[in-house]
Amino acid sequence: MNSVSRPARSISPRRSVQILFFCLGLVGIGTPAWGQAAPAVLTIRTVPPLAGAPFALDGTIFVSDDNGVAAISAGAGRHVLEALPVEERTDLRAEFDRWGDDFFDSRRPIEIRGDTQIEVGYDVSYRVAFRFEGLEGEKVSSKRVTSVILRNSLGGLEEYKDPGPHWLQAGRIIRRSTGLESKEVQWSVEEAFVDGSNVVNRTEQRFILEEQARWTIRLLLYSVRFTSKDALLGSPVGSHVVIEYPDGGVRRVPLDENGTVEVTSLARGHYEAHVDASGISPATPISVSRAHQEAELKVISYVDLGLFAFVMIGLAVGLAFIGRPRLRSAVRSKLRFRWRVHSDERLHPPI
């Protein structure tokens, strides 16, 4: 039997493409599924670098590494991205500020069409404690400092009633043409009050924040040597110096045998002082503004009062005689008569 030859059937171009993709799928080459692209990677960089900063993409949470970088795979399309609150640590506090583009809310939409990178900025704060010392480096108890007022380079003023530690902002997020940047915040001491008086020069002491910072604030505290003297005789007098402070407080300080005492750690300001002594001791105003001042306190004692009274009586009698010549003559005549009688009695004693 003769075989009958049949014409070969041609394969359509569409069928050829299907066969090609089928073969590529068998050897593991090509896309993972028909019509589906490979997943993209969303990379977030924190400014400044923060480890453990949490984020959520469509509810899936991921966190940044030690370099402040967080990454997650995501399919192409529109998603919801959220910067979750950073857990407060013992030495650091970070608060969301803004994204690197034009979004300022922590929760925002994001369009992913391929591998995507984005920045997020945080305002970082550190804990700071205050330490106080005098001009010569001596330690000053924080209990004496009733208030400290600080100014930052952002224009803000903060007042603190205790040495802390307190949270102070260390950086501010700004956007430049190259991306986000954390700019250092500078702090300065505006005022510090001891005994009712400001004991710092404004903005003279400046600080930049660091982790676990402890600032040493120098206070304008001076010493005054008080000397008590009798107003007329110039001798030491009195037992104590009574000092009234700028805040109205009163302190009694004992005098030594020379009538002197040195009082240290006095806040810059205006005081009044007098001596606790028998007599009259007027209050003397003292402006404490430099180191090692001297203050002399005068006391009008009862001896001074007696001498003053005696002198005044003498002056009054003298003025009376000067203004009345007849009285002078009468007194002089009377004195002469008594002198003669006394002389006669001595020369001719009675028998």
C-alpha positions as a Python dict, from the first residue, in 0.01 Angstrom:
ca = {
    (1, 'M'): (0, 0, 0),
    (2, 'N'): (130, 328, -93),
    (3, 'S'): (157, 580, 189),
    (4, 'V'): (-5, 907, 131),
    (5, 'S'): (206, 1210, 231),
    (6, 'R'): (31, 1491, 414),
    (7, 'P'): (137, 1851, 406),
    (8, 'A'): (309, 1981, 731),
    (9, 'R'): (89, 2198, 950),
    (10, 'S'): (232, 2543, 1027),
    (11, 'I'): (244, 2681, 1385),
    (12, 'S'): (96, 3023, 1440),
    (13, 'P'): (318, 3300, 1590),
    (14, 'R'): (95, 3324, 1901),
    (15, 'R'): (134, 2951, 1961),
    (16, 'S'): (511, 2982, 1923),
    (17, 'V'): (529, 3250, 2197),
    (18, 'Q'): (323, 3035, 2432),
    (19, 'I'): (550, 2737, 2375),
    (20, 'L'): (858, 2955, 2440),
    (21, 'F'): (729, 3087, 2773),
    (22, 'F'): (627, 2733, 2872),
    (23, 'C'): (977, 2608, 2806),
    (24, 'L'): (1135, 2898, 2998),
    (25, 'G'): (906, 2822, 3292),
    (26, 'L'): (1026, 2460, 3292),
    (27, 'V'): (1391, 2565, 3331),
    (28, 'G'): (1310, 2835, 3594),
    (29, 'I'): (1376, 3136, 3374),
    (30, 'G'): (1136, 3424, 3348),
    (31, 'T'): (884, 3585, 3577),
    (32, 'P'): (745, 3398, 3878),
    (33, 'A'): (391, 3417, 3745),
    (34, 'W'): (223, 3514, 3425),
    (35, 'G'): (190, 3894, 3401),
    (36, 'Q'): (346, 3957, 3749),
    (37, 'A'): (670, 4160, 3797),
    (38, 'A'): (943, 4084, 4057),
    (39, 'P'): (887, 4261, 4399),
    (40, 'A'): (1058, 4598, 4456),
    (41, 'V'): (1249, 4703, 4768),
    (42, 'L'): (1147, 5006, 4976),
    (43, 'T'): (1445, 5150, 5166),
    (44, 'I'): (1403, 5410, 5440),
    (45, 'R'): (1697, 5607, 5583),
    (46, 'T'): (1653, 5782, 5917),
    (47, 'V'): (1808, 6125, 5978),
    (48, 'P'): (1995, 6123, 6209),
    (49, 'P'): (2073, 5748, 6197),
    (50, 'L'): (1851, 5570, 6452),
    (51, 'A'): (1861, 5200, 6532),
    (52, 'G'): (1529, 5028, 6600),
    (53, 'A'): (1304, 5293, 6446),
    (54, 'P'): (978, 5109, 6355),
    (55, 'F'): (776, 5150, 6034),
    (56, 'A'): (465, 4988, 5889),
    (57, 'L'): (389, 4928, 5521),
    (58, 'D'): (25, 4830, 5476),
    (59, 'G'): (32, 4705, 5835),
    (60, 'T'): (354, 4503, 5802),
    (61, 'I'): (606, 4626, 6061),
    (62, 'F'): (980, 4650, 5996),
    (63, 'V'): (1257, 4836, 6182),
    (64, 'S'): (1584, 5014, 6105),
    (65, 'D'): (1923, 4856, 6162),
    (66, 'D'): (2223, 4995, 6351),
    (67, 'N'): (2295, 5229, 6060),
    (68, 'G'): (1942, 5373, 6065),
    (69, 'V'): (1833, 5193, 5746),
    (70, 'A'): (1507, 4995, 5716),
    (71, 'A'): (1409, 4789, 5408),
    (72, 'I'): (1107, 4585, 5300),
    (73, 'S'): (993, 4414, 4979),
    (74, 'A'): (678, 4553, 4822),
    (75, 'G'): (486, 4504, 4502),
    (76, 'A'): (434, 4782, 4255),
    (77, 'G'): (142, 5004, 4325),
    (78, 'R'): (2, 5240, 4587),
    (79, 'H'): (70, 5164, 4955),
    (80, 'V'): (27, 5320, 5299),
    (81, 'L'): (352, 5392, 5488),
    (82, 'E'): (366, 5494, 5852),
    (83, 'A'): (651, 5599, 6082),
    (84, 'L'): (559, 5446, 6418),
    (85, 'P'): (659, 5611, 6749),
    (86, 'V'): (1019, 5539, 6853),
    (87, 'E'): (1040, 5384, 7196),
    (88, 'E'): (1194, 5621, 7452),
    (89, 'R'): (1529, 5509, 7585),
    (90, 'T'): (1715, 5605, 7901),
    (91, 'D'): (1946, 5836, 7708),
    (92, 'L'): (1756, 5928, 7391),
    (93, 'R'): (1416, 6046, 7278),
    (94, 'A'): (1326, 6072, 6907),
    (95, 'E'): (1009, 6233, 6768),
    (96, 'F'): (893, 6224, 6406),
    (97, 'D'): (946, 6554, 6222),
    (98, 'R'): (895, 6500, 5846),
    (99, 'W'): (956, 6282, 5543),
    (100, 'G'): (1218, 6367, 5285),
    (101, 'D'): (955, 6469, 5029),
    (102, 'D'): (654, 6696, 5086),
    (103, 'F'): (478, 6488, 5352),
    (104, 'F'): (474, 6602, 5715),
    (105, 'D'): (236, 6346, 5865),
    (106, 'S'): (377, 6024, 6005),
    (107, 'R'): (113, 5824, 5808),
    (108, 'R'): (121, 5883, 5432),
    (109, 'P'): (56, 5722, 5090),
    (110, 'I'): (348, 5611, 4877),
    (111, 'E'): (363, 5499, 4513),
    (112, 'I'): (608, 5216, 4443),
    (113, 'R'): (703, 5144, 4080),
    (114, 'G'): (1042, 4988, 4146),
    (115, 'D'): (1315, 5002, 4407),
    (116, 'T'): (1237, 5313, 4613),
    (117, 'Q'): (1442, 5510, 4867),
    (118, 'I'): (1309, 5774, 5104),
    (119, 'E'): (1437, 5972, 5404),
    (120, 'V'): (1260, 6044, 5733),
    (121, 'G'): (1373, 6302, 5988),
    (122, 'Y'): (1348, 6289, 6367),
    (123, 'D'): (1397, 6556, 6635),
    (124, 'V'): (1634, 6397, 6886),
    (125, 'S'): (1656, 6493, 7254),
    (126, 'Y'): (1909, 6390, 7518),
    (127, 'R'): (1892, 6385, 7897),
    (128, 'V'): (2098, 6658, 8064),
    (129, 'A'): (2182, 6712, 8431),
    (130, 'F'): (2317, 7035, 8579),
    (131, 'R'): (2616, 7071, 8811),
    (132, 'F'): (2702, 7403, 8977),
    (133, 'E'): (3034, 7548, 9091),
    (134, 'G'): (3176, 7882, 9202),
    (135, 'L'): (3437, 8094, 9030),
    (136, 'E'): (3722, 7906, 9198),
    (137, 'G'): (3582, 7564, 9112),
    (138, 'E'): (3419, 7497, 9449),
    (139, 'K'): (3106, 7284, 9439),
    (140, 'V'): (2776, 7464, 9497),
    (141, 'S'): (2475, 7274, 9626),
    (142, 'S'): (2193, 7253, 9372),
    (143, 'K'): (1950, 7331, 9656),
    (144, 'R'): (2073, 7691, 9651),
    (145, 'V'): (1985, 7732, 9283),
    (146, 'T'): (1613, 7803, 9269),
    (147, 'S'): (1583, 7848, 8891),
    (148, 'V'): (1783, 7802, 8570),
    (149, 'I'): (1664, 7958, 8242),
    (150, 'L'): (1814, 7829, 7916),
    (151, 'R'): (1785, 7970, 7563),
    (152, 'N'): (1832, 7756, 7252),
    (153, 'S'): (1936, 7848, 6899),
    (154, 'L'): (1578, 7790, 6784),
    (155, 'G'): (1469, 8094, 6986),
    (156, 'G'): (1303, 7902, 7270),
    (157, 'L'): (1334, 7964, 7645),
    (158, 'E'): (1313, 7684, 7900),
    (159, 'E'): (1305, 7720, 8280),
    (160, 'Y'): (1408, 7444, 8520),
    (161, 'K'): (1358, 7434, 8897),
    (162, 'D'): (1586, 7141, 8976),
    (163, 'P'): (1918, 7000, 8845),
    (164, 'G'): (1750, 6723, 8648),
    (165, 'P'): (1822, 6530, 8440),
    (166, 'H'): (1594, 6700, 8184),
    (167, 'W'): (1517, 6628, 7818),
    (168, 'L'): (1669, 6892, 7587),
    (169, 'Q'): (1642, 6898, 7209),
    (170, 'A'): (1977, 6817, 7046),
    (171, 'G'): (1900, 6849, 6674),
    (172, 'R'): (1660, 7011, 6428),
    (173, 'I'): (1570, 6865, 6088),
    (174, 'I'): (1623, 7092, 5788),
    (175, 'R'): (1584, 7011, 5418),
    (176, 'R'): (1861, 7093, 5176),
    (177, 'S'): (1902, 7025, 4805),
    (178, 'T'): (2093, 6708, 4893),
    (179, 'G'): (1827, 6580, 5132),
    (180, 'L'): (1744, 6599, 5500),
    (181, 'E'): (2002, 6713, 5754),
    (182, 'S'): (2005, 6719, 6134),
    (183, 'K'): (2141, 7052, 6254),
    (184, 'E'): (2279, 7081, 6608),
    (185, 'V'): (2084, 7292, 6855),
    (186, 'Q'): (2301, 7516, 7071),
    (187, 'W'): (2198, 7605, 7427),
    (188, 'S'): (2309, 7893, 7648),
    (189, 'V'): (2248, 7986, 8011),
    (190, 'E'): (2025, 8293, 8023),
    (191, 'E'): (1975, 8325, 8402),
    (192, 'A'): (2042, 8130, 8720),
    (193, 'F'): (1907, 8248, 9055),
    (194, 'V'): (2073, 8202, 9395),
    (195, 'D'): (1929, 8376, 9704),
    (196, 'G'): (1705, 8588, 9483),
    (197, 'S'): (1982, 8720, 9257),
    (198, 'N'): (2090, 8629, 8902),
    (199, 'V'): (2442, 8485, 8923),
    (200, 'V'): (2537, 8436, 8556),
    (201, 'N'): (2617, 8667, 8268),
    (202, 'R'): (2358, 8625, 7995),
    (203, 'T'): (2450, 8379, 7713),
    (204, 'E'): (2812, 8366, 7831),
    (205, 'Q'): (2805, 7988, 7887),
    (206, 'R'): (2711, 7782, 7580),
    (207, 'F'): (2663, 7407, 7531),
    (208, 'I'): (2609, 7148, 7257),
    (209, 'L'): (2412, 6841, 7361),
    (210, 'E'): (2564, 6495, 7380),
    (211, 'E'): (2437, 6165, 7511),
    (212, 'Q'): (2437, 6139, 7892),
    (213, 'A'): (2545, 6504, 7917),
    (214, 'R'): (2626, 6672, 8247),
    (215, 'W'): (2671, 7047, 8224),
    (216, 'T'): (2880, 7243, 8473),
    (217, 'I'): (2737, 7593, 8519),
    (218, 'R'): (2968, 7847, 8683),
    (219, 'L'): (2800, 8090, 8923),
    (220, 'L'): (2912, 8442, 9017),
    (221, 'L'): (2961, 8389, 9391),
    (222, 'Y'): (3196, 8616, 9587),
    (223, 'S'): (3339, 8662, 9937),
    (224, 'V'): (3316, 8970, 10160),
    (225, 'R'): (3527, 9045, 10469),
    (226, 'F'): (3321, 9234, 10729),
    (227, 'T'): (3489, 9448, 10997),
    (228, 'S'): (3305, 9597, 11295),
    (229, 'K'): (3444, 9913, 11460),
    (230, 'D'): (3341, 10159, 11725),
    (231, 'A'): (3249, 10481, 11547),
    (232, 'L'): (3459, 10706, 11776),
    (233, 'L'): (3719, 10483, 11936),
    (234, 'G'): (3781, 10253, 11639),
    (235, 'S'): (3798, 9943, 11858),
    (236, 'P'): (3629, 9608, 11772),
    (237, 'V'): (3272, 9589, 11895),
    (238, 'G'): (2973, 9356, 11865),
    (239, 'S'): (2918, 8982, 11857),
    (240, 'H'): (2758, 8911, 11517),
    (241, 'V'): (2712, 9056, 11171),
    (242, 'V'): (2350, 9043, 11056),
    (243, 'I'): (2320, 9016, 10675),
    (244, 'E'): (1998, 9066, 10479),
    (245, 'Y'): (2006, 8885, 10143),
    (246, 'P'): (1850, 9003, 9813),
    (247, 'D'): (1557, 8762, 9860),
    (248, 'G'): (1484, 8901, 10209),
    (249, 'G'): (1650, 8619, 10401),
    (250, 'V'): (1855, 8708, 10710),
    (251, 'R'): (2178, 8542, 10828),
    (252, 'R'): (2373, 8599, 11152),
    (253, 'V'): (2748, 8541, 11134),
    (254, 'P'): (2966, 8551, 11452),
    (255, 'L'): (3258, 8794, 11469),
    (256, 'D'): (3603, 8693, 11593),
    (257, 'E'): (3793, 8870, 11873),
    (258, 'N'): (3919, 9127, 11622),
    (259, 'G'): (3567, 9213, 11512),
    (260, 'T'): (3609, 9058, 11166),
    (261, 'V'): (3453, 8770, 10969),
    (262, 'E'): (3476, 8657, 10606),
    (263, 'V'): (3153, 8541, 10446),
    (264, 'T'): (3198, 8332, 10131),
    (265, 'S'): (2970, 8216, 9848),
    (266, 'L'): (2763, 8534, 9836),
    (267, 'A'): (2556, 8574, 9521),
    (268, 'R'): (2615, 8880, 9310),
    (269, 'G'): (2361, 9142, 9420),
    (270, 'H'): (2263, 9401, 9678),
    (271, 'Y'): (2275, 9334, 10053),
    (272, 'E'): (2234, 9520, 10380),
    (273, 'A'): (2440, 9447, 10690),
    (274, 'H'): (2465, 9573, 11049),
    (275, 'V'): (2638, 9468, 11371),
    (276, 'D'): (2458, 9308, 11662),
    (277, 'A'): (2606, 9522, 11944),
    (278, 'S'): (2513, 9746, 12238),
    (279, 'G'): (2442, 10080, 12086),
    (280, 'I'): (2329, 10200, 11747),
    (281, 'S'): (2435, 10008, 11433),
    (282, 'P'): (2277, 10150, 11116),
    (283, 'A'): (2219, 9918, 10820),
    (284, 'T'): (2494, 9955, 10560),
    (285, 'P'): (2410, 9882, 10192),
    (286, 'I'): (2664, 9658, 10021),
    (287, 'S'): (2681, 9580, 9649),
    (288, 'V'): (2855, 9246, 9599),
    (289, 'S'): (3003, 9240, 9249),
    (290, 'R'): (3366, 9131, 9274),
    (291, 'A'): (3588, 8888, 9462),
    (292, 'H'): (3740, 8958, 9805),
    (293, 'Q'): (3553, 9274, 9894),
    (294, 'E'): (3592, 9466, 10223),
    (295, 'A'): (3300, 9612, 10418),
    (296, 'E'): (3347, 9823, 10733),
    (297, 'L'): (3050, 9846, 10968),
    (298, 'K'): (3031, 10129, 11224),
    (299, 'V'): (2870, 10103, 11567),
    (300, 'I'): (2777, 10400, 11788),
    (301, 'S'): (2826, 10250, 12133),
    (302, 'Y'): (2689, 10376, 12463),
    (303, 'V'): (3036, 10508, 12546),
    (304, 'D'): (3025, 10709, 12226),
    (305, 'L'): (2682, 10839, 12325),
    (306, 'G'): (2814, 10941, 12669),
    (307, 'L'): (3112, 11120, 12520),
    (308, 'F'): (2890, 11287, 12269),
    (309, 'A'): (2653, 11404, 12541),
    (310, 'F'): (2943, 11536, 12749),
    (311, 'V'): (3081, 11729, 12455),
    (312, 'M'): (2743, 11872, 12370),
    (313, 'I'): (2687, 11986, 12728),
    (314, 'G'): (3031, 12145, 12729),
    (315, 'L'): (2957, 12322, 12406),
    (316, 'A'): (2624, 12445, 12537),
    (317, 'V'): (2783, 12585, 12853),
    (318, 'G'): (3063, 12742, 12656),
    (319, 'L'): (2822, 12905, 12418),
    (320, 'A'): (2622, 13036, 12713),
    (321, 'F'): (2927, 13203, 12861),
    (322, 'I'): (3039, 13345, 12530),
    (323, 'G'): (2701, 13501, 12462),
    (324, 'R'): (2657, 13654, 12815),
    (325, 'P'): (2953, 13868, 12934),
    (326, 'R'): (2775, 13975, 13255),
    (327, 'L'): (2723, 13616, 13351),
    (328, 'R'): (3090, 13551, 13293),
    (329, 'S'): (3180, 13844, 13519),
    (330, 'A'): (2941, 13732, 13792),
    (331, 'V'): (3071, 13379, 13785),
    (332, 'R'): (3429, 13501, 13779),
    (333, 'S'): (3365, 13733, 14078),
    (334, 'K'): (3196, 13456, 14271),
    (335, 'L'): (3480, 13222, 14204),
    (336, 'R'): (3732, 13483, 14317),
    (337, 'F'): (3537, 13550, 14636),
    (338, 'R'): (3528, 13182, 14719),
    (339, 'W'): (3898, 13152, 14650),
    (340, 'R'): (3975, 13446, 14883),
    (341, 'V'): (3760, 13311, 15162),
    (342, 'H'): (3927, 12976, 15125),
    (343, 'S'): (4269, 13142, 15130),
    (344, 'D'): (4184, 13345, 15444),
    (345, 'E'): (4067, 13036, 15623),
    (346, 'R'): (4392, 12868, 15544),
    (347, 'L'): (4598, 13169, 15660),
    (348, 'H'): (4382, 13245, 15973),
    (349, 'P'): (4228, 12928, 16095),
    (350, 'P'): (3953, 12968, 16353),
    (351, 'I'): (4055, 12943, 16727),
}
